[in-house]
Amino acid sequence: MTKYAIGVDFGTESGRAVLVDVANGREVATAVYPYLHGVIDEKLPDSTVLLEPDWALQDPEDYLRTFQTTIPAVLKESGIHPADVIGLGVDFTACTMLPVKADGKPLCLLPEFRNRPHAWVKLWKHHAAQPEADKINMTARQMKLGWLDRYGGKISSEWFFSKTLQILDEDPEIFQAADRLLEATDWVVWQLTGVETRNSCTAGYKALWSKREGFPDKSYFKALEPRLENVVDEKMTRTILPVGNRAGGLTEQAAVWTGLHPGTAVAIANVDAHVAVPAVGVTEPGSMVMIMGTSICHMVLGDEEHIVPGMCGYVEDGIIPGFFGYEAGQSCVGDHFAWFVEKCIPAEYEREAKQLGSDLHQLLEQKATKLKPGESGLLALDWWNGNRSVLVDVDLTGLLIGATLATKAEEIYRALIEATAFGTRVIVDTFQKNGVPIHELVACGGLPEKNKLLMQIYADVSGLPIKVSASKQTPALGSAMFGAVAAGKAAGGYDSIYDAARTMAHLKDEVYKPIPENQQVYEILFSEYLHLHDYFGRGENNVMKTLKKIKAEVKHVAG
Amino acid sequence: MTKYAIGVDFGTESGRAVLVDVANGREVATAVYPYLHGVIDEKLPDSTVLLEPDWALQDPEDYLRTFQTTIPAVLKESGIHPADVIGLGVDFTACTMLPVKADGKPLCLLPEFRNRPHAWVKLWKHHAAQPEADKINMTARQMKLGWLDRYGGKISSEWFFSKTLQILDEDPEIFQAADRLLEATDWVVWQLTGVETRNSCTAGYKALWSKREGFPDKSYFKALEPRLENVVDEKMTRTILPVGNRAGGLTEQAAVWTGLHPGTAVAIANVDAHVAVPAVGVTEPGSMVMIMGTSICHMVLGDEEHIVPGMCGYVEDGIIPGFFGYEAGQSCVGDHFAWFVEKCIPAEYEREAKQLGSDLHQLLEQKATKLKPGESGLLALDWWNGNRSVLVDVDLTGLLIGATLATKAEEIYRALIEATAFGTRVIVDTFQKNGVPIHELVACGGLPEKNKLLMQIYADVSGLPIKVSASKQTPALGSAMFGAVAAGKAAGGYDSIYDAARTMAHLKDEVYKPIPENQQVYEILFSEYLHLHDYFGRGENNVMKTLKKIKAEVKHVAG
């Protein structure tokens, strides 16, 4: 009897479910729910409360609506009987976190807190907690705490305790009212199972936890901010479950939402990028997995523990049990191109795209493909949304150099793609130099499907072959694999993620290989990129920060 | 009996005539002729001959058509009798030069040379003669020749001998066939008067001539290139007439073209920027005149001789007799904004402008006016078309820094305006530091009419008040003034340009004054601009040149 698992992938703008054949990974049905409130970055829904710059919130009800919409849809589309669905896994953006009551009720759903920005879900790309991140880093450095090294020497404003401290700093009443502070991915699993669990992946990568040392000591939290001293015991938990485990079974309530049977196995919560690794068949060191969408997450497994400067972190058993899972990231990739297409493309191109029946991205890709490396004379730093790895600095901004009066939109577009490829190259080189070998790239996510030019440029710039996931929804497939592991072999699933990966993960036949003559030009351009990267990114010229500071001051005075 | 003079101003895209009342400078009628072939920068007219990058040519017949069209038009519009027009002056872009036969026939009008790019007029912004400019500079430096100091230590690829040497280098047959090489401004005066004359302004500012020393020595030209040894004697002349003189009277042929009487006084040829100085009433040191259009020319008079690094040059009697006329320039101002509006403004803005019944420039100005200094977080280097003063380097390119995913078109637009204002500030400061005092700016040209925001930004950035010409066609007015001087007092004109300026030049009542709180922010931004200016412009990081070099190589291989 064929068995199935469902993976639900919570993205930045939408959630998607995929129903997968456990025997071979075949994706039988897919459904997408575009969040009603999407990314909340201007004002709170149904309210006049405006948000400060750099804020990015979400509505937790959008997550429940994702379950309620997409799972019934895949069941209906496939005609599969719910009894044949043996397991369910979820993955999420991270760190995406929220304050809730003891019963799991999000504070933003309580009428008294609905108009309080800090009551809502803080999305991964909420960047307003930089002062808090600075304080976390400074305090750890002053106390000479070794765990900072696990995170490339610096943690980001995106992370759990930066966001937590921002709530406390700016709205202590919300902090006080929150019985629990947790990752959205753990929260949705709680909603499915009725049991609050915490997963090792977000705890390790985003909340300073490690398998060997646990969370930082109370004395550290106290030094950071006296009211945080007991944050772990009061609002979190020290019980962290490894990914690959079973969180529980579906509640009656969740069964009604989804149309699945009560008791269906639910996997411990996971993160979109991390579930993608086994979903492209990577369960060994040497292959860097890139999840390429609005941003890029880079994942690589290592046999040994290495300190790699400027990565996002490494967590033992964080991706695949038995290995150190190393993570790095670029905060602005697809977002970059979307900004450019929305903000900088002249009407003439829109008309041309309409005539050709293509969209602007396709038109630009088509025009940019005709250019040779170096032909535009342009070079960019891909920091429109700051730099995650290896500089870990959200206050860095974008740079374009080389423009002339003959510069065309497709040239800038290509320069932006190249800039993100150089950004990946910096990450690959940094891993290599620090003892984490990489001999190939394996890509998944939306961009590899959409943009062949981009993939070729990444191969040319990195000098590495790039394989591509056969799945169009790799994280959802990965979550379904973890769902099958949560169900276990006895129920028709698997006993380990290795076993699941062997049969359920697939790559396309097509491989992007570096083209030697392109590599030659890109080597020169990359050395120029690196020069600018270090000059503007490592403190020699802090003009980007000065500009940001003036901007903030002027806005403050104007406001 | 009221007397009139006509000024004809040859711009980059069109020529315009203005008919002026000699008694008070009142502009009675104006006519514009948009050149049929405009700027020729892709392929030769009616031909398949393509041009290399950085080329910019013109058609000399467009200049004759300007006379044939605009002068009859202003006579007709005004109803003035041709007998009451006592003088005619012309001004031109410079260095805009061409090769002609002994009778004045341009080589490009001869069928055998029509398909040879070097036979055409090289427009001021023809930038393909950089190797030649480099050689001219290097040779002069090696020979320790003092005249280089008169030009800020470096001459530009735009200048007369750079362009001349390029013809010789790339098409020696054209060089050989040219009996005369001359500025277009002298050529059009020749067409009007039948007499070949050479003016002191272009000779001084563009062709290395000085009142005291004449042209560089033959030994220099020989060292530069043996075939150039006798270029002055063979294809030019050593007889240079000061501006303010009479070149001759209108020929029968030119009288037919224009509808004026034969024998009407014609002034010695002049340059658009230089005629503007008396036309805004400036005949003394201390006021810097800015002719603001596609580019900016900065003109200031000095009592003494000073070496100012990176200016375009100084010429004794070059603007106003009795003073040293100092010139500096920015090669990309209006062109900058035009590029941006054409290449980078999304369709949404086009629709909004249409709805409001305004054009895109107006819409952007309106949106950008709402921003405070520093609010965009952006900073640009205004080098989309190289840097004329003070770096004298056409291989520099544009830079934009500080972009984020929230950056909007109007913010970039304002940053580009600010960048050009910072460029002017560098020029003002350099003059001040080197003994040429400046206590006010006087603006004319198209931009001050069109863009109040820009004018205020220039006042805020420079910290100087800006007065504005009352004329919408200041150079044409200036040329008419020189026409009235060529006619002389006895004929109803003036005996000197001082006398003409006293009655014919007018300024608007409105003065742009620096706003202290804006100045404060701009001081910080300017210091950041200067830092980047020196870093990328003075050799510390030559990435712009590396990119240009790769671009040229790639295009060469591709071609």
Interface residues (C-beta under 8 A of the other chain):
Chain A: P53 C332 D335 H336 W339 E342 K343 C344 I345 P346 A347 E350 R351 K372 P373 G374 E375 S376 G377 L378 L379 W384 N385 T397 G398 L399 L400 I401 G402 A403 T404 L405 A406 T407 K408 A409 V521 I524 L525 E528 H531 L532 Y535 F536 N541 V543 M544 T546 L547 K548 I550 K551 E553 V554 K555 V557 A558
Chain B: P53 C332 D335 H336 W339 E342 K343 C344 I345 P346 A347 E350 R351 K372 P373 G374 E375 S376 G377 L378 L379 W384 N385 T397 G398 L399 L400 I401 G402 A403 T404 L405 A406 T407 K408 A409 V521 I524 L525 E528 H531 L532 Y535 F536 N541 V543 M544 T546 L547 K548 I550 K551 E553 V554 K555 V557 A558
